[in-house]
Amino acid sequence: MFALDFVTALPVLGILNRLAGVLVGSTISFIIVGILFIVITLLYTTTIGKQAMGMIREDQILSFLYDNNIIMKIAIDARLIGNSGIGTHIENIVSMLIYKYTKHHYLLIGSEKQIGLYQGIPNVDLLITNIPQFSLKELWAFPVKEINRCDIYYCPYINIPGRIKVPIYSTIHDVLFFDVKGLSSRWGTLLRWAFYKRAVCLSKALFTVSEFSATRIKKHFHTNKDIHVILNGISKQIKEYNPIKERIYDFPYYVYV
């Protein structure tokens, strides 16, 4: 011990020893903080979890560390891929996230046909299920064990499965059925309203596609939750489209169908 103390007392080795101690101590501290953040996220729906989250948001440093926590696993419901416009919407979101934001880890949920092409990507896990949207099995028998091990769950529509305990984020694309009378029967409109209201209540925050939609969501559901407007973009296929035939007009344009 005397020899070790003598060596570390030497000027250069002493500085290196102290720097190594600071580095190891800082690394352990960040790991502990990251684990605590995960625990708080998992307990978000409880009173203690909400109180802890409130204290984090009140402190600028803790809020910054939480928002930039490198240990983040995001569950994404991809069961609408291949189903109309919302399917294209979620397909492009998934591709952008897993290839651009590679520091995060993703759990994709869907059938083999919908998410099989993402097999083998290092930051992606697959949860294969054929449970349909808007079904009783979705509410009571959805495979949530893996989802509840994630930090957050994202639902691209209003059909949020039951028994999810982590913070939920969802997208409401529009509320057309409540603004335009006659698009659905009275009972159909009432059923839709119930699903929309449930999604608003269960979500920590909401996404929508326009400022107008955001105002209509607030009007119909009287919510003070954060509604983030994310404008729809142009898909990669359209952006890279190179027409072979002669153009009708001599300026760039898109044909919307």
N, C-alpha and C positions, 0 to 999 in steps of 0.2 A: 504494500500500500504506500510506503514511504517513497519507493522508486516511482510509482505511478504519479503521486502528487508532485514529485520533483520534476518529472517530464512535463506535466501539464502546466507547471508554473513557468516554463520557458516562454518568452514573449510570443513568438510566432505560433507555437503549438497551443498555447493558452488561448489565443484569439480564435484559432480554428476550433478548439474544443467548445468555446462559448457559442460560436456561430452554429456549430452542429447541434448544440443543445437547443438553441432558439428555433432552428429549422425543424427538428424533431418535435419539439413542444408545440410549434404552430400547426404542423401537420396533424398531430393528434387532436388538437383543439378544433380544427376545421372538420375532422371526421366526427367528433362528438357533436358539434353543432349541426352537421348534416343529418346525423341520426336523430337528434332532437327534432329537427324540422320535419323529418319523415313521420315521427310519432305524432307531432302536432297536426300534421295534415291528415293522418289516419283518424285522429280524434276530432276532426273539424265539426262533425255533426253533434258532438256532445257539448255540454255547457263549459266544461274545462277547456276543451279544444277551442271554442269560440273566444273564451277569455284570453287564452294564450295567443291566439291569432291577433286579437285586438291589441295586445301589448306589443307584439312584433310590429304591427302597422304604425303604432305611435312612435316607434324609435326608428330614426332614419337609417342607422347602421344595420340593425337587425332586419329591417325591411329590405335593404339592398342585398344583404346576404341571402335572405329567403328567396327573393326574386331571381338571384343569380346562382342559386344552388345547383352545382353540377350534377348532383345525384337526383335525377328526375326521370321517372318512368311514366309514360302517358298511354292510357288505354283509349283506343279509338274504335268506335262502332262503324265497321265498314260493310255492314250487311245490305246497304242500299247501292253498292257499286253495281253498275249494269242496269240500274232501274231509273230511267228518265233523267231529268236535269239534276236532281239531287245526287244521283249516282255519279255523274260526271264531276259535280262539285266536290264530293268527298274523295274521289279518285285523285283529283289534282292536288287536294290538300295533303293527302297521304304522301304522294310522290315528292312534293315540295319539302315536307317535314323530314322525311327519312333521309333524303339526299342532301339537303341544305343544312339542317340543324342536327348534325351527326353526333353532337355531344350528348344528346338525350337518347333514351331507350324507349321503344314503342311496342305496345301490345295491340296487334290488329285482330279484330273480331269479325268473323264472317265464315262463309262456306269455302271449301277447297277451291271452287271455281273462281270465287271473288278475290281471295287473298293468296292463293297458291303461288303466284308469280313473285311474291316477296320472300319466299322461302330461301333461307341461306344468307340473307343480308345480315351483317354482324349486329346491328343495333335494333333488330326486329325479332319479336316472338309472335307466333301465330296461335290464336285460340279458335279452333275450328268448331263451328256450330251451324246447324241448319234450322234453328228456331226462328220462325217467321216473325216479322214485325206485327205489332198490334194483336198479339195472341195472349192467351192466358199463361202459356208456358213462359212467355217473355216476362211476365209479371212475377211468377212464382217459382219457375224452375230454370232460370237463366244461370249459366255457369259463372257466378260472380266471385268465386274464390280467388282466381288469378287477378281479376279486376281490382279487388279490394287490397291487393298487395301493391298496386300502383299508387302514384301520387295524385293523379287526377283522372277523370273519365270524361271523354268528349263524345257527345251524341249529335250527329248532324241534322237531327229532326226532333220531333216532339215525343217520340216513342221511347222513353227512358225505361230500361228494365227495372224490375224491383230488386230490393235488398242490396243496392249499391251504397257503400258507406263512405267512400272517398268523395272529395269535392267534385261536383258535376258541372260541366259547361255544355250548353246546347245552342243550336242555331234555330231561330224562327225565321223562315224565309219571307213570309208575308202573312197577313190576316185577312185575305181577300174574302173568305167565306163569311166574315162578320161585317164587312163593309158593303158588300154587294148582295142584296137580298135575292133569293130565288136560285142561287147556285146549288143549294142543297135543300133537302127537306128540313122541317123543323127539328125532328129528332136527330137527323144527321148533323145539323149545325150545333145542336146541344152536345152531342157526343164529341164533336171536334173541339168545342169550347172546353170540355172537361179535360181532354188530353193536353190542350194548350196551357190551361191553368195549372195542371199538374207539372208540366215541364217548367213553367215559370217558378213555381214554388220550390221545386227540387233543385234548381240550378243555382249555383253560386253567382254566376254571371251569364249573360246572354249575348249571342251574336246575331246580327241581322244584316241585310244587304243594302239598306238605304236609310237616310235620316227620316224619310217619310214613314217607313215601316217601323222605325223605333218609336215615333210619336204615336202611331196607331196601337202598338203593343202596350204602351203605357196607358193609353186611353181605355182599351178594352179590359185590361187586367189589373189596372191600378197598382202598379209595382214601382218601387223605388230602387230596384236592383240595377246594377250597371248593365247598360246595353251598348255593346261595342259595334259600331258600324264598319263592316268589312265589305268593301265594294267588290262585286264579281269581276273577275278578270277575263282576258281572252285566253283560250286554251292554246297549248303549244302547237297543236295540229293546225289550227286556223292561222296562227301567227306565221308559221313556216310554209303555209300553202302557196304554191307557185302555179298559177293557172296556165294551162297549155293553149287554150283557145283565146281568140282575140277578145279584149275587154270591150264592154258596152260603153263605158265611160273612160275618159283619159286621166282620171284621178283615182287614188286608192279608195276602195270601199269594201264593206262587208255585206253579205246577204244574210239577213236574219230570217229564219224559218220557224 
